Each structure stands twice: as C-alpha cells, then as structure tokens.
Amino acid sequence: MKSIKENTINKITASDIKEALSIAFGNYGKFAFSHNIEVKDVKKRFRIFLYNGKVYVAKQVDKKDAMQEVLNSSKVAKQINGLSVSGFTLHIIESELIETGKDCFLVSLYRGNTLHEYIYNHKEIPLSQEILLDFFRQILEQGVVLPGFLPRNLIVNGNKLFLLDLENVFYGKEAAKHVTEYISTAEFVNNWSCLYNRCDLVSFFAKYNTNIGKNIKIGSFEREYALLTGCDENKIGLKKEIESIIMVAESGKRVGHSKYMIASDLGHLVSDTFPRCIDVIHDLFLYQLQKEKYRLHKYLILVATYYKFYLARLKTEVAPKKGYLLLPMLLMFDKKIDVISLRDIEKAKNEKELTTLIVNRLPDTCLSRNYLCNKTTVLQTQLASMMQKNIIEQLPITKDRQKRANLAKVIACVQENAKDLSFAD
C-alpha cells in the first residue's frame, strides 16, 4: 500500500520535537490529519506533519491513558511482534509519550492508511479474510486480547501489518477463553463485515461467545442503555440484549460512494460528538431504521453531509454549532426525512442553507421544527413532551419497560443544542 507523498504534508522547522508539536497543535487547519478518507477528527486531537525528513502523526491524549497505552504497546510488542501468516509479518506501533507543559501527546511515524479506508475507496483489499482471522487467532493463543483489533487500527504496507491503538489490552489464557467479555461481538463483526464475509465472521467469533450473561464488565454504554430503556443494569443478559441491538443497528456493507457513511462509522461519530445518552438512543433508532433501507440510505447521506459542513467549520472555529447534527435523527423520529431530496442535499453549500430549506417544508406541529424554532419556555416544554412521546414509541422494548424509560438526559441534551439554532421569524 502506498503511503501519502511527503510533498502533501506541511513541513515544520523547529529546534526539537516538542516545539514541532506546539506548532502543529497551534494550527489545526494546516496540520489536521485528514489524509485518510475514514478519519473524522471531531475532537481535534490528531495532527500530521513533516519534521526532519520524517512524517509524524501525533494525538493529544490524557496522560494516564497514554501511559497505559505505552506500557501495553511495549508488553504486547514483546509477545506478538514478528508473528507471521502467509508472508505477512505483524508489527506493533510503539508511540512515544511526549509532554509539553500541560499537554501530553502520543507521537509515532506515519506508516500508511488503515484497512478501514478500503471500505470507501473500493480498491482490492490487500489482506485476505483467512490471513486476518489467522492473525487474530494467533494473537489469542499468545494470551493477548485486543478490543482494538479493527480495520481502523490496522495498516498494511507491503508485507508488513502494523497494529496501533493499544489503550485497552487484556492478558492471560483465561481472558483469551472468554473473549466476548472483553471484545464486543457486534463491533468486531460489524466493522470487519464491511470488508469480509459477515456469515463467516459470525461463525468464527461464535466459538468465543461465552459467559456474556454474567455482566463481568459493565461500562457507561450499558448503564445508560439500562436507564433509557427502563432496564435493571444488573439484569442477567443485559450485554446480550445490547449486542443484539447493535449487531443490527450498526450493520451495513461497503457503499457506492465514499461520502455515503456506513452505519458503524456514523455510530463512532455520534459517540465522539455527543454525550453517551445520545449515542445509545441513536443506536436504538438505527436498529428500527435498518428495516427501512431506503430511508436508512437517505438518513446516512444527510448525516454525512451535515458532518462534512461541521468538520469544515472545525478547521476555523473553536466551537462550531453541533446542534445541526441532531436534525437528521429528529426528522426520522418525525417520519419527515422525505421533505428533503437527494438533489437538495447535493446542492446545499452549507448547513444553514440546507437547514433553512428543510424548515420551510416542515409543518408547525412536528418535533424537528419545534427544535429549530425553539425560542420560548413554552416551546422548550413542547419540545420535551414531543421528544418523550416520539422516542418512547420507537424504542424496541416492551410496553412495561417503556413506562420506566428515563429520557431526561436525552431531552436535556437536545434542548441545550437547540438554544443557538433558531429559524423562527
């Protein structure tokens, strides 16, 4: 796989790497890491730059997490560096932890674009399904469990396979026996099935699907899901219930055009942009929407368009309005996605132009218009009431659970994002 050309990367002249990092993170527009099709850096954490004849990728990180990743990388490298399958050799990318004042960065040499990019560029995948799964199997046999063993964290360059993002690693033969307690089946299958055969992946992973009902590891997503759906977070089988939702919600094959975002990538963007409650509701919503393939396709295109405008703003603004990003979801709750055509979406020059067109076609009584024209206390109350009703009706849970569902966080989040998005006369 060809790496990017050095003449496409902005060069930094500095006395040392710390000064180079200060320069790079002082100018997002010039050093933003946007060379990979799949990279959507909504938190402005990544930079790429040419320094002393080498191309570096840097990520701004929390020091505690970064130290853990450095330790994991070193330990994992000793255990699995050099694993070989059919002429391909595995290499762990060991980033250097660098501090500049109060800021902390993980820095490594640029090794090429990730396998994830092949979801969008439709080039021949340089790694077969058999080789990929054989690497995964061998890593487990070494007593290493890697939740980050995903297309976005693997780079193929020639006959070398580079693995990055080792913040979360679990060790030992016991962990390897109970892989699904540490690796999400849905995330593994949904991400890799965009490149390889879904049925084969499900069959391969099924042998590791043990003890999922024990709730050994309950995270923020599980806790928020339990709250929003009226479920006991200690319920046996909670993780299995969530896995079944996400397996459907974030499924989807490669698409016909690079700008049409797949459901699993959209899930990552929502998770990076909004609080966990919106992330959970969005997955529940996508679960229902997967049954309507036409509307799902249109929804993904509309969201991708709004994110395109949002990311463009990120290069010039510190805190651009992100409330626009919630509009496609609210349109779907209203069953009003068809007020906008694909041609309208293609022609729009910015998010305000696109949104104004949508507003002018919405009836006064719908949730989406209420959200966009939310100026008074009365409208805030109406918005809360409409959201409660519209979302509850679409949750894939029993009527009894719907009565206990607590949407307070979701409603508060949507109302907060509505404050700066008024299209009222």
NORKAJO-V770560 format. One record per residue. RES is the residue in one small letter. OMEGA is omega as a letter, one per 20 degrees, with the letter a starting at -180 (* if undefined). NEAR is the number of other C-alpha atoms within 12 Angstrom. Layout:
# NORKAJO-V770560
RES_OMEGA_NEAR / RES_OMEGA_NEAR
This chain:
# NORKAJO-V770560
m_a_23 / k_r_15 / s_r_21 / i_r_24 / k_a_17 / e_a_21 / n_r_13 / t_a_17 / i_r_27 / n_a_29 / k_r_24 / i_r_30 / t_a_20 / a_a_17 / s_r_13 / d_a_15 / i_r_30 / k_r_26 / e_r_19 / a_r_32 / l_r_41 / s_r_29 / i_a_29 / a_a_37 / f_r_31 / g_a_21 / n_a_26 / y_a_31 / g_a_26 / k_a_23 / f_r_35 / a_r_35 / f_a_37 / s_a_29 / h_r_27 / n_a_29 / i_a_26 / e_a_31 / v_r_30 / k_a_35 / d_a_32 / v_a_33 / k_r_28 / k_a_34 / r_a_32 / f_r_34 / r_r_42 / i_a_43 / f_r_44 / l_a_32 / y_a_30 / n_r_18 / g_a_16 / k_r_23 / v_a_31 / y_r_36 / v_a_38 / a_r_38 / k_r_36 / q_a_30 / v_r_30 / d_a_20 / k_a_23 / k_r_15 / d_a_21 / a_r_30 / m_r_25 / q_r_26 / e_r_33 / v_r_32 / l_r_23 / n_a_30 / s_a_34 / s_a_24 / k_a_24 / v_r_37 / a_a_28 / k_a_19 / q_a_24 / i_r_32 / n_r_27 / g_r_23 / l_a_30 / s_r_22 / v_r_24 / s_r_17 / g_r_15 / f_a_25 / t_a_26 / l_r_35 / h_r_29 / i_r_34 / i_a_35 / e_a_32 / s_r_33 / e_r_29 / l_a_30 / i_r_29 / e_r_24 / t_a_21 / g_a_12 / k_a_12 / d_a_20 / c_a_26 / f_r_37 / l_a_41 / v_r_35 / s_r_32 / l_r_26 / y_a_34 / r_a_34 / g_r_34 / n_a_36 / t_r_37 / l_a_41 / h_a_37 / e_a_38 / y_r_34 / i_a_38 / y_a_28 / n_r_23 / h_r_20 / k_r_16 / e_a_15 / i_a_26 / p_a_29 / l_a_34 / s_r_20 / q_a_24 / e_r_18 / i_a_24 / l_a_33 / l_r_27 / d_r_22 / f_a_35 / f_a_35 / r_a_28 / q_r_24 / i_r_35 / l_r_32 / e_r_22 / q_r_27 / g_r_25 / v_r_38 / v_a_38 / l_r_39 / p_a_33 / g_r_27 / f_a_40 / l_a_35 / p_a_38 / r_a_35 / n_a_30 / l_a_35 / i_r_39 / v_r_33 / n_a_26 / g_r_19 / n_r_20 / k_r_27 / l_a_38 / f_a_40 / l_r_41 / l_r_43 / d_a_36 / l_r_35 / e_r_32 / n_r_25 / v_r_32 / f_a_32 / y_r_25 / g_a_20 / k_r_16 / e_r_21 / a_a_26 / a_r_30 / k_a_26 / h_a_31 / v_a_37 / t_r_35 / e_a_30 / y_r_35 / i_r_33 / s_r_35 / t_a_42 / a_a_36 / e_a_38 / f_a_37 / v_a_38 / n_a_38 / n_a_41 / w_a_43 / s_r_32 / c_r_36 / l_a_37 / y_a_32 / n_a_22 / r_a_25 / c_r_16 / d_a_18 / l_r_28 / v_r_24 / s_a_15 / f_a_23 / f_a_28 / a_a_21 / k_r_18 / y_a_27 / n_a_26 / t_r_26 / n_a_24 / i_a_29 / g_a_23 / k_r_20 / n_r_25 / i_a_23 / k_r_23 / i_a_27 / g_a_20 / s_r_17 / f_a_28 / e_a_33 / r_a_25 / e_r_31 / y_a_42 / a_a_33 / l_a_29 / l_a_38 / t_r_38 / g_a_27 / c_r_29 / d_a_22 / e_r_28 / n_a_20 / k_r_22 / i_a_19 / g_r_23 / l_a_32 / k_r_39 / k_r_26 / e_a_27 / i_r_40 / e_a_33 / s_r_25 / i_a_33 / i_r_39 / m_r_31 / v_a_28 / a_a_36 / e_r_42 / s_r_39 / g_a_39 / k_r_28 / r_a_31 / v_a_22 / g_a_16 / h_a_19 / s_a_23 / k_r_28 / y_a_35 / m_r_40 / i_a_40 / a_a_42 / s_r_41 / d_r_39 / l_r_38 / g_r_36 / h_a_28 / l_r_36 / v_r_33 / s_a_24 / d_a_21 / t_a_31 / f_r_27 / p_a_24 / r_a_28 / c_r_33 / i_r_37 / d_a_35 / v_a_37 / i_a_48 / h_r_41 / d_r_41 / l_r_37 / f_r_37 / l_r_41 / y_r_32 / q_a_27 / l_a_32 / q_r_27 / k_a_16 / e_a_18 / k_a_18 / y_a_15 / r_r_28 / l_a_34 / h_a_31 / k_r_34 / y_a_41 / l_r_39 / i_a_33 / l_r_41 / v_r_40 / a_r_35 / t_r_35 / y_r_38 / y_r_36 / k_r_32 / f_a_31 / y_a_32 / l_r_34 / a_r_27 / r_a_22 / l_a_25 / k_a_27 / t_a_18 / e_r_18 / v_a_19 / a_r_17 / p_r_24 / k_r_27 / k_a_36 / g_r_34 / y_a_40 / l_r_40 / l_a_41 / l_r_37 / p_r_43 / m_a_40 / l_r_37 / l_r_39 / m_r_35 / f_r_34 / d_a_29 / k_a_25 / k_a_27 / i_a_34 / d_r_24 / v_a_29 / i_a_30 / s_r_21 / l_r_22 / r_r_14 / d_a_23 / i_a_34 / e_a_22 / k_a_15 / a_a_23 / k_r_18 / n_a_23 / e_r_36 / k_r_26 / e_a_20 / l_a_31 / t_r_38 / t_r_28 / l_r_22 / i_a_31 / v_a_33 / n_a_20 / r_a_21 / l_r_28 / p_a_18 / d_a_19 / t_a_18 / c_a_29 / l_a_41 / s_r_45 / r_r_36 / n_r_38 / y_a_46 / l_a_41 / c_a_34 / n_a_30 / k_a_24 / t_r_18 / t_r_14 / v_r_13 / l_r_28 / q_r_26 / t_r_20 / q_r_27 / l_r_36 / a_a_31 / s_a_23 / m_r_28 / m_r_37 / q_a_30 / k_a_23 / n_a_28 / i_a_38 / i_a_33 / e_a_23 / q_r_28 / l_a_34 / p_a_31 / i_a_27 / t_r_16 / k_r_16 / d_r_14 / r_r_21 / q_r_25 / k_a_20 / r_a_20 / a_a_31 / n_a_27 / l_a_33 / a_a_23 / k_r_26 / v_a_33 / i_r_34 / a_a_23 / c_a_27 / v_r_39 / q_r_35 / e_r_25 / n_a_29 / a_a_34 / k_a_26 / d_a_20 / l_a_31 / s_r_26 / f_r_25 / a_r_18 / d_*_10
